[in-house]
Amino acid sequence: MKQINPHNTGPAGLEILLNELGPELQLVSRKQLRKRWQNHASDSSFWRAEKDGLLVPRRQCGVLGYDWRSIWEYEGGQPPVGLEHAYRIDLTTAEAIADLCPLSANSVKNLAKRGEIPFRQVGRVILFVPHEARTFLKRWA
């Protein structure tokens, strides 16, 4: 494990410190989560999820964010063993998958609901891990 320099100070030092932490210790900001979730989250969504205990906020060096375990639980569960890195990548939409195969976005969502494509859920929105989407799309190639 890397040694963290405790003498890094100021905004640049904070950024260096956060980058030196392993991915399991890094926090993801609301801005990053909105990007990950294709802008399907508002401040009230975060507030409700936090209030209900579904998304647990944490503070690290004065920065508020969410750890990956909490995010994955909120989205529907922990990733399969060995796919943690793939599950950290921003999610994709059913429309993006439908553009690459002979199915409509609704058909892709229905396949997901039937368990034929692994998916993540943010509120009512169904999103997909790109790695899992690629595996599904290989069937259509």
VMD Tcl script that builds the backbone (N, CA, C; Angstrom):
set m [mol new atoms 423]
animate dup $m
set s [atomselect $m all]
$s set {name element resname resid chain x y z} {
  {N N MET 1 A 0.845 -1.183 0.000}
  {CA C MET 1 A 0.000 0.000 0.000}
  {C C MET 1 A 0.886 1.240 0.000}
  {N N LYS 2 A 0.446 2.265 -0.713}
  {CA C LYS 2 A 1.218 3.504 -0.790}
  {C C LYS 2 A 1.229 4.231 0.544}
  {N N GLN 3 A 2.324 4.905 0.802}
  {CA C GLN 3 A 2.410 5.768 1.975}
  {C C GLN 3 A 1.802 7.119 1.612}
  {N N ILE 4 A 0.931 7.626 2.459}
  {CA C ILE 4 A 0.304 8.920 2.221}
  {C C ILE 4 A 1.099 9.984 2.956}
  {N N ASN 5 A 1.450 11.036 2.237}
  {CA C ASN 5 A 2.215 12.127 2.826}
  {C C ASN 5 A 1.265 13.019 3.623}
  {N N PRO 6 A 1.366 13.044 4.947}
  {CA C PRO 6 A 0.453 13.850 5.758}
  {C C PRO 6 A 0.745 15.344 5.677}
  {N N HIS 7 A 1.841 15.728 5.020}
  {CA C HIS 7 A 2.214 17.133 4.956}
  {C C HIS 7 A 1.623 17.845 3.745}
  {N N ASN 8 A 0.927 17.124 2.866}
  {CA C ASN 8 A 0.253 17.775 1.744}
  {C C ASN 8 A -0.872 18.630 2.312}
  {N N THR 9 A -0.879 19.897 1.979}
  {CA C THR 9 A -1.912 20.784 2.492}
  {C C THR 9 A -2.503 21.595 1.360}
  {N N GLY 10 A -3.629 22.218 1.627}
  {CA C GLY 10 A -4.282 23.051 0.628}
  {C C GLY 10 A -5.026 22.209 -0.396}
  {N N PRO 11 A -5.744 22.885 -1.342}
  {CA C PRO 11 A -6.536 22.172 -2.336}
  {C C PRO 11 A -5.721 21.182 -3.159}
  {N N ALA 12 A -4.516 21.580 -3.587}
  {CA C ALA 12 A -3.683 20.672 -4.388}
  {C C ALA 12 A -3.266 19.475 -3.548}
  {N N GLY 13 A -2.916 19.717 -2.295}
  {CA C GLY 13 A -2.536 18.624 -1.402}
  {C C GLY 13 A -3.692 17.682 -1.141}
  {N N LEU 14 A -4.894 18.238 -0.994}
  {CA C LEU 14 A -6.085 17.419 -0.783}
  {C C LEU 14 A -6.327 16.524 -1.995}
  {N N GLU 15 A -6.192 17.090 -3.190}
  {CA C GLU 15 A -6.390 16.311 -4.414}
  {C C GLU 15 A -5.369 15.179 -4.508}
  {N N ILE 16 A -4.117 15.483 -4.183}
  {CA C ILE 16 A -3.067 14.456 -4.202}
  {C C ILE 16 A -3.389 13.373 -3.177}
  {N N LEU 17 A -3.795 13.784 -1.981}
  {CA C LEU 17 A -4.121 12.833 -0.926}
  {C C LEU 17 A -5.255 11.909 -1.360}
  {N N LEU 18 A -6.312 12.462 -1.931}
  {CA C LEU 18 A -7.446 11.646 -2.359}
  {C C LEU 18 A -7.059 10.704 -3.488}
  {N N ASN 19 A -6.185 11.151 -4.391}
  {CA C ASN 19 A -5.738 10.292 -5.489}
  {C C ASN 19 A -4.843 9.161 -5.005}
  {N N GLU 20 A -4.140 9.371 -3.884}
  {CA C GLU 20 A -3.254 8.341 -3.354}
  {C C GLU 20 A -4.023 7.231 -2.645}
  {N N LEU 21 A -5.263 7.508 -2.264}
  {CA C LEU 21 A -6.069 6.492 -1.598}
  {C C LEU 21 A -6.500 5.445 -2.617}
  {N N GLY 22 A -6.651 4.220 -2.187}
  {CA C GLY 22 A -7.134 3.173 -3.084}
  {C C GLY 22 A -8.583 3.434 -3.472}
  {N N PRO 23 A -9.055 2.835 -4.576}
  {CA C PRO 23 A -10.420 3.085 -5.034}
  {C C PRO 23 A -11.478 2.718 -4.004}
  {N N GLU 24 A -11.192 1.722 -3.157}
  {CA C GLU 24 A -12.182 1.338 -2.156}
  {C C GLU 24 A -12.308 2.382 -1.053}
  {N N LEU 25 A -11.324 3.276 -0.928}
  {CA C LEU 25 A -11.378 4.323 0.093}
  {C C LEU 25 A -11.767 5.683 -0.475}
  {N N GLN 26 A -11.757 5.826 -1.790}
  {CA C GLN 26 A -12.091 7.113 -2.396}
  {C C GLN 26 A -13.597 7.351 -2.323}
  {N N LEU 27 A -13.959 8.599 -2.130}
  {CA C LEU 27 A -15.366 8.967 -2.121}
  {C C LEU 27 A -15.760 9.519 -3.482}
  {N N VAL 28 A -17.003 9.268 -3.853}
  {CA C VAL 28 A -17.552 9.740 -5.119}
  {C C VAL 28 A -18.501 10.887 -4.790}
  {N N SER 29 A -18.328 12.026 -5.452}
  {CA C SER 29 A -19.149 13.206 -5.170}
  {C C SER 29 A -20.521 13.088 -5.836}
  {N N ARG 30 A -21.435 13.952 -5.423}
  {CA C ARG 30 A -22.756 13.994 -6.062}
  {C C ARG 30 A -22.631 14.312 -7.543}
  {N N LYS 31 A -21.725 15.223 -7.872}
  {CA C LYS 31 A -21.512 15.588 -9.276}
  {C C LYS 31 A -21.068 14.363 -10.084}
  {N N GLN 32 A -20.142 13.598 -9.524}
  {CA C GLN 32 A -19.673 12.390 -10.210}
  {C C GLN 32 A -20.791 11.353 -10.325}
  {N N LEU 33 A -21.625 11.245 -9.288}
  {CA C LEU 33 A -22.732 10.289 -9.346}
  {C C LEU 33 A -23.773 10.703 -10.379}
  {N N ARG 34 A -24.043 11.998 -10.482}
  {CA C ARG 34 A -24.983 12.450 -11.523}
  {C C ARG 34 A -24.470 12.055 -12.906}
  {N N LYS 35 A -23.169 12.231 -13.123}
  {CA C LYS 35 A -22.560 11.837 -14.403}
  {C C LYS 35 A -22.679 10.328 -14.583}
  {N N ARG 36 A -22.356 9.576 -13.553}
  {CA C ARG 36 A -22.445 8.108 -13.616}
  {C C ARG 36 A -23.864 7.662 -13.946}
  {N N TRP 37 A -24.836 8.316 -13.367}
  {CA C TRP 37 A -26.233 7.938 -13.524}
  {C C TRP 37 A -26.927 8.671 -14.672}
  {N N GLN 38 A -26.154 9.235 -15.589}
  {CA C GLN 38 A -26.709 9.902 -16.774}
  {C C GLN 38 A -27.689 11.017 -16.382}
  {N N ASN 39 A -27.331 11.782 -15.349}
  {CA C ASN 39 A -28.120 12.915 -14.852}
  {C C ASN 39 A -29.499 12.517 -14.327}
  {N N HIS 40 A -29.640 11.289 -13.844}
  {CA C HIS 40 A -30.911 10.843 -13.276}
  {C C HIS 40 A -30.886 10.934 -11.756}
  {N N ALA 41 A -30.466 12.071 -11.231}
  {CA C ALA 41 A -30.475 12.281 -9.786}
  {C C ALA 41 A -30.514 13.777 -9.506}
  {N N SER 42 A -31.349 14.141 -8.563}
  {CA C SER 42 A -31.441 15.543 -8.146}
  {C C SER 42 A -31.021 15.625 -6.683}
  {N N ASP 43 A -30.889 16.846 -6.190}
  {CA C ASP 43 A -30.548 17.010 -4.774}
  {C C ASP 43 A -31.597 16.334 -3.892}
  {N N SER 44 A -32.875 16.447 -4.288}
  {CA C SER 44 A -33.916 15.810 -3.475}
  {C C SER 44 A -33.805 14.285 -3.529}
  {N N SER 45 A -33.347 13.734 -4.647}
  {CA C SER 45 A -33.127 12.277 -4.734}
  {C C SER 45 A -32.064 11.851 -3.727}
  {N N PHE 46 A -30.970 12.609 -3.685}
  {CA C PHE 46 A -29.903 12.299 -2.733}
  {C C PHE 46 A -30.419 12.439 -1.303}
  {N N TRP 47 A -31.148 13.519 -1.038}
  {CA C TRP 47 A -31.653 13.769 0.306}
  {C C TRP 47 A -32.555 12.626 0.761}
  {N N ARG 48 A -33.490 12.194 -0.108}
  {CA C ARG 48 A -34.403 11.104 0.257}
  {C C ARG 48 A -33.643 9.794 0.484}
  {N N ALA 49 A -32.701 9.493 -0.408}
  {CA C ALA 49 A -31.922 8.252 -0.273}
  {C C ALA 49 A -31.101 8.262 1.015}
  {N N GLU 50 A -30.536 9.414 1.356}
  {CA C GLU 50 A -29.763 9.531 2.598}
  {C C GLU 50 A -30.683 9.387 3.810}
  {N N LYS 51 A -31.828 10.067 3.761}
  {CA C LYS 51 A -32.770 10.031 4.881}
  {C C LYS 51 A -33.272 8.610 5.127}
  {N N ASP 52 A -33.499 7.857 4.041}
  {CA C ASP 52 A -33.978 6.480 4.151}
  {C C ASP 52 A -32.860 5.483 4.442}
  {N N GLY 53 A -31.619 5.976 4.511}
  {CA C GLY 53 A -30.487 5.101 4.798}
  {C C GLY 53 A -30.040 4.262 3.613}
  {N N LEU 54 A -30.500 4.608 2.405}
  {CA C LEU 54 A -30.147 3.841 1.206}
  {C C LEU 54 A -28.805 4.252 0.626}
  {N N LEU 55 A -28.425 5.496 0.844}
  {CA C LEU 55 A -27.156 6.018 0.337}
  {C C LEU 55 A -26.503 6.754 1.502}
  {N N VAL 56 A -25.388 6.237 1.970}
  {CA C VAL 56 A -24.769 6.764 3.192}
  {C C VAL 56 A -23.665 7.752 2.842}
  {N N PRO 57 A -23.849 9.055 3.182}
  {CA C PRO 57 A -22.798 10.036 2.904}
  {C C PRO 57 A -21.654 9.896 3.911}
  {N N ARG 58 A -20.468 10.195 3.446}
  {CA C ARG 58 A -19.282 10.148 4.301}
  {C C ARG 58 A -18.473 11.421 4.076}
  {N N ARG 59 A -17.667 11.768 5.065}
  {CA C ARG 59 A -16.780 12.914 4.955}
  {C C ARG 59 A -15.346 12.433 5.030}
  {N N GLN 60 A -14.519 12.952 4.105}
  {CA C GLN 60 A -13.104 12.590 4.068}
  {C C GLN 60 A -12.331 13.869 3.794}
  {N N CYS 61 A -11.502 14.263 4.717}
  {CA C CYS 61 A -10.726 15.511 4.579}
  {C C CYS 61 A -11.644 16.694 4.287}
  {N N GLY 62 A -12.810 16.717 4.891}
  {CA C GLY 62 A -13.742 17.818 4.696}
  {C C GLY 62 A -14.576 17.728 3.431}
  {N N VAL 63 A -14.386 16.677 2.636}
  {CA C VAL 63 A -15.127 16.521 1.382}
  {C C VAL 63 A -16.230 15.491 1.598}
  {N N LEU 64 A -17.470 15.847 1.209}
  {CA C LEU 64 A -18.608 14.942 1.338}
  {C C LEU 64 A -18.707 14.070 0.095}
  {N N GLY 65 A -18.956 12.798 0.288}
  {CA C GLY 65 A -19.118 11.893 -0.846}
  {C C GLY 65 A -19.667 10.558 -0.389}
  {N N TYR 66 A -19.621 9.595 -1.289}
  {CA C TYR 66 A -20.187 8.273 -1.036}
  {C C TYR 66 A -19.152 7.216 -1.404}
  {N N ASP 67 A -19.070 6.161 -0.597}
  {CA C ASP 67 A -18.124 5.095 -0.935}
  {C C ASP 67 A -18.793 4.117 -1.906}
  {N N TRP 68 A -17.957 3.338 -2.598}
  {CA C TRP 68 A -18.469 2.449 -3.647}
  {C C TRP 68 A -19.422 1.398 -3.101}
  {N N ARG 69 A -19.167 0.855 -1.933}
  {CA C ARG 69 A -20.072 -0.171 -1.393}
  {C C ARG 69 A -21.476 0.393 -1.192}
  {N N SER 70 A -21.546 1.610 -0.673}
  {CA C SER 70 A -22.834 2.262 -0.463}
  {C C SER 70 A -23.532 2.532 -1.803}
  {N N ILE 71 A -22.772 3.009 -2.782}
  {CA C ILE 71 A -23.329 3.297 -4.111}
  {C C ILE 71 A -23.877 2.024 -4.738}
  {N N TRP 72 A -23.072 0.952 -4.705}
  {CA C TRP 72 A -23.509 -0.302 -5.326}
  {C C TRP 72 A -24.737 -0.878 -4.628}
  {N N GLU 73 A -24.796 -0.765 -3.296}
  {CA C GLU 73 A -25.989 -1.239 -2.577}
  {C C GLU 73 A -27.214 -0.450 -3.028}
  {N N TYR 74 A -27.058 0.858 -3.142}
  {CA C TYR 74 A -28.166 1.708 -3.583}
  {C C TYR 74 A -28.630 1.321 -4.988}
  {N N GLU 75 A -27.697 0.975 -5.864}
  {CA C GLU 75 A -28.023 0.634 -7.251}
  {C C GLU 75 A -28.590 -0.779 -7.402}
  {N N GLY 76 A -28.471 -1.592 -6.381}
  {CA C GLY 76 A -29.042 -2.927 -6.498}
  {C C GLY 76 A -28.181 -4.061 -5.993}
  {N N GLY 77 A -27.026 -3.777 -5.455}
  {CA C GLY 77 A -26.193 -4.832 -4.887}
  {C C GLY 77 A -24.744 -4.734 -5.309}
  {N N GLN 78 A -23.924 -5.481 -4.613}
  {CA C GLN 78 A -22.483 -5.473 -4.873}
  {C C GLN 78 A -22.185 -6.159 -6.207}
  {N N PRO 79 A -21.113 -5.755 -6.877}
  {CA C PRO 79 A -20.755 -6.386 -8.153}
  {C C PRO 79 A -20.250 -7.810 -7.947}
  {N N PRO 80 A -20.303 -8.618 -9.015}
  {CA C PRO 80 A -19.722 -9.959 -8.921}
  {C C PRO 80 A -18.226 -9.856 -8.598}
  {N N VAL 81 A -17.705 -10.855 -7.928}
  {CA C VAL 81 A -16.284 -10.875 -7.566}
  {C C VAL 81 A -15.442 -10.751 -8.832}
  {N N GLY 82 A -14.468 -9.852 -8.782}
  {CA C GLY 82 A -13.572 -9.644 -9.912}
  {C C GLY 82 A -14.030 -8.563 -10.880}
  {N N LEU 83 A -15.263 -8.077 -10.731}
  {CA C LEU 83 A -15.773 -7.040 -11.641}
  {C C LEU 83 A -15.903 -5.676 -10.971}
  {N N GLU 84 A -15.288 -5.498 -9.813}
  {CA C GLU 84 A -15.408 -4.232 -9.090}
  {C C GLU 84 A -14.951 -3.056 -9.947}
  {N N HIS 85 A -13.817 -3.205 -10.638}
  {CA C HIS 85 A -13.315 -2.114 -11.482}
  {C C HIS 85 A -14.317 -1.794 -12.592}
  {N N ALA 86 A -14.867 -2.801 -13.239}
  {CA C ALA 86 A -15.837 -2.592 -14.324}
  {C C ALA 86 A -17.090 -1.887 -13.807}
  {N N TYR 87 A -17.459 -2.143 -12.568}
  {CA C TYR 87 A -18.668 -1.548 -12.004}
  {C C TYR 87 A -18.444 -0.113 -11.518}
  {N N ARG 88 A -17.209 0.369 -11.541}
  {CA C ARG 88 A -16.935 1.765 -11.170}
  {C C ARG 88 A -17.091 2.705 -12.366}
  {N N ILE 89 A -17.172 2.169 -13.563}
  {CA C ILE 89 A -17.287 2.983 -14.775}
  {C C ILE 89 A -18.714 3.528 -14.871}
  {N N ASP 90 A -18.863 4.738 -15.422}
  {CA C ASP 90 A -20.186 5.347 -15.570}
  {C C ASP 90 A -21.133 4.398 -16.290}
  {N N LEU 91 A -22.389 4.408 -15.863}
  {CA C LEU 91 A -23.395 3.511 -16.419}
  {C C LEU 91 A -23.898 4.011 -17.769}
  {N N THR 92 A -24.524 3.122 -18.521}
  {CA C THR 92 A -25.061 3.469 -19.833}
  {C C THR 92 A -26.567 3.207 -19.849}
  {N N THR 93 A -27.239 3.734 -20.843}
  {CA C THR 93 A -28.696 3.646 -20.917}
  {C C THR 93 A -29.154 2.521 -21.838}
  {N N ALA 94 A -30.423 2.159 -21.715}
  {CA C ALA 94 A -31.027 1.169 -22.612}
  {C C ALA 94 A -31.038 1.700 -24.042}
  {N N GLU 95 A -31.208 3.003 -24.196}
  {CA C GLU 95 A -31.216 3.610 -25.535}
  {C C GLU 95 A -29.865 3.433 -26.219}
  {N N ALA 96 A -28.786 3.600 -25.460}
  {CA C ALA 96 A -27.441 3.435 -26.026}
  {C C ALA 96 A -27.213 1.987 -26.450}
  {N N ILE 97 A -27.711 1.044 -25.675}
  {CA C ILE 97 A -27.578 -0.371 -26.037}
  {C C ILE 97 A -28.430 -0.674 -27.266}
  {N N ALA 98 A -29.653 -0.144 -27.293}
  {CA C ALA 98 A -30.564 -0.393 -28.417}
  {C C ALA 98 A -29.994 0.140 -29.729}
  {N N ASP 99 A -29.213 1.207 -29.664}
  {CA C ASP 99 A -28.591 1.757 -30.877}
  {C C ASP 99 A -27.592 0.788 -31.497}
  {N N LEU 100 A -27.124 -0.174 -30.717}
  {CA C LEU 100 A -26.090 -1.096 -31.184}
  {C C LEU 100 A -26.610 -2.497 -31.505}
  {N N CYS 101 A -27.917 -2.712 -31.381}
  {CA C CYS 101 A -28.485 -4.032 -31.681}
  {C C CYS 101 A -29.903 -3.855 -32.231}
  {N N PRO 102 A -30.496 -4.929 -32.758}
  {CA C PRO 102 A -31.822 -4.807 -33.376}
  {C C PRO 102 A -32.981 -4.838 -32.376}
  {N N LEU 103 A -32.819 -4.218 -31.235}
  {CA C LEU 103 A -33.868 -4.160 -30.221}
  {C C LEU 103 A -34.198 -2.712 -29.898}
  {N N SER 104 A -35.409 -2.502 -29.422}
  {CA C SER 104 A -35.777 -1.165 -28.955}
  {C C SER 104 A -35.295 -1.004 -27.512}
  {N N ALA 105 A -35.273 0.225 -27.050}
  {CA C ALA 105 A -34.867 0.494 -25.662}
  {C C ALA 105 A -35.812 -0.216 -24.689}
  {N N ASN 106 A -37.111 -0.222 -24.995}
  {CA C ASN 106 A -38.070 -0.910 -24.120}
  {C C ASN 106 A -37.808 -2.412 -24.074}
  {N N SER 107 A -37.426 -2.993 -25.215}
  {CA C SER 107 A -37.101 -4.428 -25.240}
  {C C SER 107 A -35.880 -4.715 -24.377}
  {N N VAL 108 A -34.885 -3.842 -24.445}
  {CA C VAL 108 A -33.681 -4.007 -23.621}
  {C C VAL 108 A -34.068 -3.948 -22.141}
  {N N LYS 109 A -34.917 -2.988 -21.773}
  {CA C LYS 109 A -35.358 -2.870 -20.376}
  {C C LYS 109 A -36.141 -4.107 -19.945}
  {N N ASN 110 A -36.994 -4.619 -20.827}
  {CA C ASN 110 A -37.771 -5.817 -20.493}
  {C C ASN 110 A -36.869 -7.032 -20.303}
  {N N LEU 111 A -35.848 -7.163 -21.148}
  {CA C LEU 111 A -34.880 -8.254 -20.982}
  {C C LEU 111 A -34.170 -8.127 -19.633}
  {N N ALA 112 A -33.859 -6.899 -19.252}
  {CA C ALA 112 A -33.207 -6.665 -17.956}
  {C C ALA 112 A -34.138 -7.079 -16.814}
  {N N LYS 113 A -35.395 -6.687 -16.903}
  {CA C LYS 113 A -36.354 -7.027 -15.846}
  {C C LYS 113 A -36.559 -8.533 -15.729}
  {N N ARG 114 A -36.396 -9.254 -16.848}
  {CA C ARG 114 A -36.523 -10.720 -16.835}
  {C C ARG 114 A -35.228 -11.402 -16.392}
  {N N GLY 115 A -34.181 -10.603 -16.154}
  {CA C GLY 115 A -32.924 -11.157 -15.672}
  {C C GLY 115 A -31.959 -11.601 -16.755}
  {N N GLU 116 A -32.230 -11.251 -18.010}
  {CA C GLU 116 A -31.354 -11.666 -19.105}
  {C C GLU 116 A -30.163 -10.729 -19.293}
  {N N ILE 117 A -30.259 -9.517 -18.756}
  {CA C ILE 117 A -29.152 -8.559 -18.781}
  {C C ILE 117 A -29.025 -7.995 -17.366}
  {N N PRO 118 A -27.851 -8.098 -16.751}
  {CA C PRO 118 A -27.681 -7.472 -15.434}
  {C C PRO 118 A -27.850 -5.953 -15.556}
  {N N PHE 119 A -28.533 -5.360 -14.594}
  {CA C PHE 119 A -28.750 -3.914 -14.637}
  {C C PHE 119 A -28.609 -3.314 -13.256}
  {N N ARG 120 A -28.494 -1.997 -13.231}
  {CA C ARG 120 A -28.460 -1.213 -12.005}
  {C C ARG 120 A -29.704 -0.339 -12.040}
  {N N GLN 121 A -30.224 0.012 -10.883}
  {CA C GLN 121 A -31.417 0.838 -10.845}
  {C C GLN 121 A -31.193 2.037 -9.939}
  {N N VAL 122 A -31.512 3.211 -10.479}
  {CA C VAL 122 A -31.415 4.462 -9.737}
  {C C VAL 122 A -32.821 5.043 -9.716}
  {N N GLY 123 A -33.485 4.913 -8.574}
  {CA C GLY 123 A -34.891 5.295 -8.528}
  {C C GLY 123 A -35.668 4.355 -9.443}
  {N N ARG 124 A -36.354 4.923 -10.419}
  {CA C ARG 124 A -37.099 4.109 -11.393}
  {C C ARG 124 A -36.319 3.862 -12.676}
  {N N VAL 125 A -35.156 4.451 -12.788}
  {CA C VAL 125 A -34.367 4.394 -14.022}
  {C C VAL 125 A -33.487 3.142 -14.038}
  {N N ILE 126 A -33.555 2.418 -15.157}
  {CA C ILE 126 A -32.725 1.235 -15.350}
  {C C ILE 126 A -31.507 1.637 -16.167}
  {N N LEU 127 A -30.325 1.354 -15.625}
  {CA C LEU 127 A -29.059 1.655 -16.297}
  {C C LEU 127 A -28.203 0.390 -16.317}
  {N N PHE 128 A -27.157 0.416 -17.130}
  {CA C PHE 128 A -26.360 -0.786 -17.342}
  {C C PHE 128 A -24.872 -0.518 -17.176}
  {N N VAL 129 A -24.172 -1.507 -16.645}
  {CA C VAL 129 A -22.715 -1.466 -16.559}
  {C C VAL 129 A -22.195 -1.748 -17.969}
  {N N PRO 130 A -21.349 -0.882 -18.532}
  {CA C PRO 130 A -20.863 -1.094 -19.904}
  {C C PRO 130 A -20.285 -2.490 -20.151}
  {N N HIS 131 A -19.548 -3.036 -19.195}
  {CA C HIS 131 A -18.983 -4.385 -19.354}
  {C C HIS 131 A -20.095 -5.420 -19.550}
  {N N GLU 132 A -21.139 -5.328 -18.750}
  {CA C GLU 132 A -22.266 -6.261 -18.853}
  {C C GLU 132 A -23.018 -6.045 -20.165}
  {N N ALA 133 A -23.136 -4.786 -20.593}
  {CA C ALA 133 A -23.805 -4.481 -21.863}
  {C C ALA 133 A -23.018 -5.077 -23.030}
  {N N ARG 134 A -21.684 -4.957 -22.994}
  {CA C ARG 134 A -20.846 -5.544 -24.063}
  {C C ARG 134 A -21.034 -7.056 -24.131}
  {N N THR 135 A -21.084 -7.700 -22.979}
  {CA C THR 135 A -21.292 -9.152 -22.937}
  {C C THR 135 A -22.623 -9.503 -23.590}
  {N N PHE 136 A -23.667 -8.735 -23.279}
  {CA C PHE 136 A -24.979 -8.957 -23.886}
  {C C PHE 136 A -24.933 -8.721 -25.392}
  {N N LEU 137 A -24.282 -7.641 -25.817}
  {CA C LEU 137 A -24.243 -7.287 -27.242}
  {C C LEU 137 A -23.464 -8.299 -28.080}
  {N N LYS 138 A -22.547 -9.020 -27.478}
  {CA C LYS 138 A -21.796 -10.039 -28.229}
  {C C LYS 138 A -22.735 -11.102 -28.790}
  {N N ARG 139 A -23.892 -11.287 -28.160}
  {CA C ARG 139 A -24.882 -12.242 -28.672}
  {C C ARG 139 A -25.503 -11.767 -29.983}
  {N N TRP 140 A -25.456 -10.443 -30.207}
  {CA C TRP 140 A -26.085 -9.878 -31.406}
  {C C TRP 140 A -25.082 -9.651 -32.528}
  {N N ALA 141 A -23.811 -9.887 -32.272}
  {CA C ALA 141 A -22.767 -9.639 -33.283}
  {C C ALA 141 A -22.732 -10.734 -34.334}
}
mol reanalyze $m
mol bondsrecalc $m
mol representation Tube
mol addrep $m
